[in-house]
Amino acid sequence: MTTIDQTEARLNTHEEVCALRYDGICARLKRLENIGVGAAGTIIMLLVTIVMRIG
């Protein structure tokens, strides 16, 4: 095997590993985004409830 073939094989392996990691990162970010939206919605509803009771 030549140096070019070895380098290409290593690069292809690296690209595959990075693609898997990228998919995992995207899934985690989507989950965190959903948690943030849910928490914000809950806080808004609680604040509206408090304002309605006071007013």
Secondary structure, DSSP 8 states (H G I E B T S, - for coil): --HHHHHHHHHHHHHHHHHHHHHHHHHHHHHHHHHHHHHHHHHHHHHHHHHHHH-
